[in-house]
Amino acid sequence: MSDAPSYGFETQQIHAGAQPDPATGARQTPIYQTTAYVFRDADHAAALFNLQEVGYIYSRLTNPTVAVLQERMATLEGGAGAVCCSSGHAAQIMALFPLMGPGLNLVVSTRLYGGTVTQFSQTIKRFGWEARFVDFDDEAAVAAAIDDDTRAIFCESIANPGGYITDLDAIAKIADGAGLPLIVDNTSATPYLCRPIEHGATLVVHSMTKFLTGNGTVMGGCIVDSGKFDWSASDKFPSLSAPEPAYHGLKFHETFGALAFTFHGIAIGLRDLGMTLNPQAAHYTLMGIETLSLRMERHIENARKIAGWLETHDAVEAVTYAGLESSPYHDRVARICPKGAGGLFTITLKGGYEACVKFVGALELFSHVANLGDTRSLVIHSASTTHRQLTPEQLEAAGAAPNVVRLSIGTENADDLIADLDQALAKSAG
C-alpha cells in the first residue's frame, strides 16, 4: 500500500501496512501478544542482531501489530519510515535522542502544549540539553536563536491549546538554511489536515492518544521520518553519520540511507530507552485511524459552527479558532491545513479566572478532562491544569492565560453542544 500513491487518504487509512493474516486469513490485524520470536537457526538470529536482516527479535524492539501501525503512519504522513512508542512525550524524547548531546540546544516555539513546555524547559536539562523558546511568528527571532550548538527546530502544526497554525514553509526555510532538521508535532492536525513533510519537515511526531485513536482509550506516540535529511552533510549528527560501536562500526546513514533515523530509533532508541508501544494499544489505534477522515470532517464542521456562535456571545471576549475569518491565522488555513483548521481552540471569558472556573463546572455534555481529540467534546482550564507549571509570561505566550478555556470539539450534534455552552456561559456570568 505504501508504494501506491494513487490511493486516496481514505483508502490508505484503512489498508496501509495491513494484509490478511497469513496463518489464519484474519482480515483485521491480529494482536500479537508475545514478547519473543523463534529464530530459524543461529545464523538467522545473528543476522537480526547485526541489523543485516529485518525481522522480529523481541517486542521491546519490534512487534507485528506495531509494525502495521508504523507503516500506516509513514504512509499517511508521506514519510520513509516510522517508529511507534509508548506516548507522545516519549516520541518527543526519542526524536531528539539521536540529535542531541550535552551542551547542545534546540529552538522551539513558545506555542506548545504545557507538558511539552515543561519537558523542554525543565526535564531535558538533566540530559544537558537546552531549549530556546521563541515566538515562531517572528521569523527573524527564530533565525537569531540558532547557533553552532543548535541541533533541531521544534514546533506544532496546529498549536495546543489555541489552535494557532504555524507557517511551516517559512520555518522549514530557516531550518534548511541552517542545515538543521525541523521537527513538527502534528497531533492536533493529524495527517488528514496537514502533512508537514510536504512543507519541509524532517521529522513528524504524534501523540496518537488524541485524534488518531479518537476514543480516549490508549496511549501512544509516533515519530515519522521524511527520509529526506542528509545526516552526513556535517559532523553535527554523529549518532547517524559516524560509526556506531554497539554495531561494530556500522554507520546508520551510510548503511540505511533514507531509513537511517527509523532504524536508529528501533535499534538504539527502543532498545535502550525502552519506550515501547504495547500491541493492544497499537490495535486500538489502528482501528481508530480507519475512521480518521470521517471524524475529522465532523470535528471541523462542529468547530466552525460553534466557534462562530461563541464569537458573538456577550460573555466571550475572544475566540482563537483559525477557521474564523477574524483570526490572524486564517490565511494559513488554505496553505497549511487545506481541509480545515481542526477541532481545537480557546475562548477568553470576560469574567476572568472565576468565570472560567464556573463555566467549566457548569458544562454537562462537555467532559472536564486532560485530553483532546476525543469523539466526545472536552474542556479544560489550561492555566490551572495542563499548563499550571508555567510562569505567567509562559502562560501568556502559550495562549493559556488565566481567563482562557480550551475546547476540544467532538462529533456530537452541534446544536446540543451550543445549548450546553450557552447554559454554562450564563451561569459563569451570573
KAPEUR-V859861 format. One record per pair of residues at least 12 apart in sequence whose C-alpha atoms are under 7 Angstrom apart, sorted by the first residue. I is the first residue (numbers start at 1). J is the second residue. Records with the same first field share a line. If there is no record, write none. Layout:
I = J, J
//
This chain:
1 = 15, 16, 17
2 = 16, 75
9 = 76
10 = 293
12 = 76
13 = 72, 76, 289, 290
14 = 290
16 = 71, 72, 75
17 = 68, 69, 71, 72
18 = 68
29 = 65
30 = 65
31 = 65, 279, 280, 283
32 = 64, 65, 279
33 = 279
35 = 58, 59
36 = 57, 58, 59
37 = 56, 57, 58
50 = 247
60 = 270, 271, 274, 276
61 = 266, 267, 270, 271
65 = 279, 282, 283
66 = 279, 282
69 = 282, 286
70 = 82, 83, 84
74 = 224
76 = 191
77 = 191, 195
78 = 197
79 = 224, 225, 226, 227
80 = 225, 226, 227, 258, 259
81 = 224, 225, 259, 262
82 = 222, 223, 224, 225, 262
83 = 222, 223, 224, 262, 265, 266
84 = 221, 222, 223, 277
85 = 220, 221, 222, 275, 276, 277
86 = 219, 220, 221, 275, 276, 277
87 = 207, 219, 220, 221
88 = 206, 207, 208, 220, 221, 222
90 = 221, 275
91 = 205, 221, 222, 223
92 = 205
94 = 265, 269
95 = 223
98 = 239
99 = 151, 237
100 = 129, 151
101 = 128, 129
102 = 127, 128, 129
103 = 128, 129
104 = 129, 130, 149, 150, 151
105 = 129, 130, 131, 149, 150, 151
106 = 130, 131, 132, 150, 151, 152, 153
107 = 131, 132, 133, 145, 146, 152, 153, 154
108 = 131, 132, 133, 134, 153, 154, 155
109 = 133, 134, 135, 136, 154, 155
110 = 133, 134, 135, 397, 398
111 = 159, 397, 398, 399
112 = 156, 159, 160, 398
113 = 160, 161
114 = 386, 387
115 = 386, 387
143 = 174
151 = 180
152 = 180, 181, 182
153 = 175, 181, 182, 183
154 = 182, 183, 184
155 = 183, 184, 185
156 = 184, 185, 186
157 = 184, 185, 186, 189
158 = 188, 189
161 = 345, 346, 399, 400, 406
162 = 320, 345, 346, 399
163 = 320, 321, 322, 344, 345
164 = 322, 329
165 = 329, 332
167 = 332
168 = 199
169 = 199, 200
172 = 200, 201
181 = 202
182 = 201, 202, 203
183 = 201, 202, 203, 204
184 = 196, 201, 203, 204, 205
185 = 204, 205, 206
186 = 204, 205, 206
187 = 206, 207, 210
189 = 342
190 = 212
192 = 293
193 = 337, 338, 339, 340
194 = 336, 337
197 = 226
202 = 225, 226, 228, 229
203 = 223, 224, 225, 226
204 = 223, 224, 225
205 = 222, 223, 224
206 = 221, 222, 223
207 = 220, 221, 222
208 = 220, 221, 222
210 = 372, 373, 374
211 = 373, 374
212 = 285, 288, 289, 292
213 = 284, 285, 288, 289
214 = 288, 373, 374, 375
215 = 374, 375
216 = 374
218 = 281
219 = 281
220 = 277
225 = 261, 262
227 = 258, 259
228 = 258
231 = 253
232 = 253
240 = 252, 253, 260
241 = 253, 254
252 = 264
295 = 411
298 = 411
299 = 342, 343, 409, 410, 411
300 = 340, 341, 342, 343
302 = 409, 414
303 = 343, 409
304 = 323
306 = 414, 418
307 = 319, 321
308 = 324
315 = 349, 350, 425, 429
316 = 347, 348, 349, 350
317 = 348, 349, 350
318 = 347, 348
319 = 346, 347, 348
320 = 345, 346, 347
321 = 345
322 = 341
323 = 340, 341
343 = 408, 409
344 = 407, 408, 409
345 = 406, 407, 408
346 = 404, 405, 406, 407
347 = 404, 405, 406
348 = 403, 404, 405
349 = 403, 404
351 = 429
352 = 402, 403
353 = 402, 403
355 = 428, 429
356 = 381, 403, 404, 405
358 = 428
359 = 424, 425, 427, 428
360 = 379, 380
362 = 424, 427
363 = 420, 421, 424
364 = 420
365 = 417, 420
366 = 378, 379
367 = 379
368 = 380
370 = 386
372 = 408
373 = 408
374 = 410
375 = 410, 411
376 = 410, 411, 412
377 = 408, 409, 410
378 = 407, 408, 409
379 = 406, 407, 408
380 = 405, 406, 407
381 = 404, 405, 406
382 = 400, 405, 406
383 = 395, 400, 401, 402
//
